[in-house]
Amino acid sequence: MRRLFLIALLSVAPSLAQAQCGGSWSAFLTDIRAELRAAGLSAREVDGFLAGARQDPKVLRADRAQGVFQKNFLDFAGAVISQNRMVNGARNAKRYAATFDRIERDYGVSRGLLLAFWALETDYGAVQGDFNTRNALLTLAHDCRRPELFRPQVIAAAELYRRGDFDPQRTTGAWAGEIGQVQMLPDDILRNGVDGDGDGHVRLKASASDALMSGAKMLRDLGWRPGEAWMQEIILPASLDWAKTGLETELSTSEWVAMGVKAREGTLARGMRGSVLLPMGRKGPAFMAYPNFRILFEWNKSFVYVTSAAYFATRLEGAARVQSGAPDRGLSPAQIKLLQTKLAKMGYDVGKIDGILGAKTRPAVQAAQMRLGLPADGWPTKSLLDRL
């Protein structure tokens, strides 16, 4: 679960915010030790949690090499939504039907959505990561890129250890410290962990029921609207005002219908608001993104990941394979980086200049297209780059 955004700090947040990153490893551990004691752990518990702690250079290499999200939607979705995952999704839906029934009753989160995230995060629990979680969190907390995110997670992991739900020597997961079958950070587990199988523990690695229930509770707490749709494939009229597309514009479904927007299957959700989402421009796939779609960015900040997961969820619930259309050729990561640089110099907020067509770069592209009198669908092409 790559949720690399600032989370709510724990009760020791003031000391965490003031703590220094970098420096010697031994001095850093001394500082962490004091914070763990201030958080309420005994000296014995602190010793047990930190015994054998070491930096992991593989974590830092992974942190600096996140290139997967540079793929476009069709390439990324095509790579992660395999026939095997579709088959296993149906099999797991049946196997854990009672758990999903309980989730939909208590939290209003669709089984298709949880199945999609379960598949994309760990291939239904089969690939949960082999990084030592305690060491990964300490390494990233010591690093100076995002210590404000990871130092609280160290404290949270220590609290899980105190409760008997975390083994600092043996607990493994993703390089960024996420644990279990749906990949949750320690603080998320503290706040949203659910004992789904009734054994008295929250163990997201071994128990699919614990993991699925916990993921559903977290989505609900993030603002998920029970029982509502999140995404639906649509057909657009050629006459649509493309400047109204994108997540920045939200209209009622009745307004979209009046403009000629139609659902590919069934009808648009009545009485709801939504945005027309064009992950690859006006000539590519098109979706109606409902309010629940936006909540998914609290799970993962990547536009292509969230869009692919949301689409995968609709497939798992019976939707047809998306119509790929004939989108214009997109830009390479190097070209997108150049585009971002040009847009930033023009005063547009593109977020980080990273070669990824993300949630901030897309509206900047759309604004530039409008300025140049081009179809403003938010999809950058070589001709746009040359015009800029």
Buried (B, 14 or more C-beta within 10 A) or exposed (E): BBBBEEBEBBEBBEBBEEBEBEEEBEEBBEBBBBBBEEBEBEEEBBEBBBEEBEBBEBBBEBBEEBEBBBBBBBBBBBEBBEEEBBEBBEEBBEEBEEBBEBBBEBBBBBBBBBBBBBBBBBBBBEEBBEBBBBBBBBBBBBBEEBBBBBBBBBBBBBBBBBEEBBBBEEBBBBBBBBBBBBBBBBBBBBBBBBBBBEEEBBBBBBBBBBBBBBBBBBBBEBEBBEEEBBBBBBEBEEEBEBBBBBBBBBBBBEEBBEBEBBBBEEEBBEEBBBBBBBBBBBBBBBBBBBBBBBBBBBBBBBBBBBBBBBBBBBBBBEBEEBEBBEBBEBBEBEBBBBBBEBBBEEEBEBBEBBBBBBBBBBBBBBBBBEEEEBBBBBBBBBEBBEBB
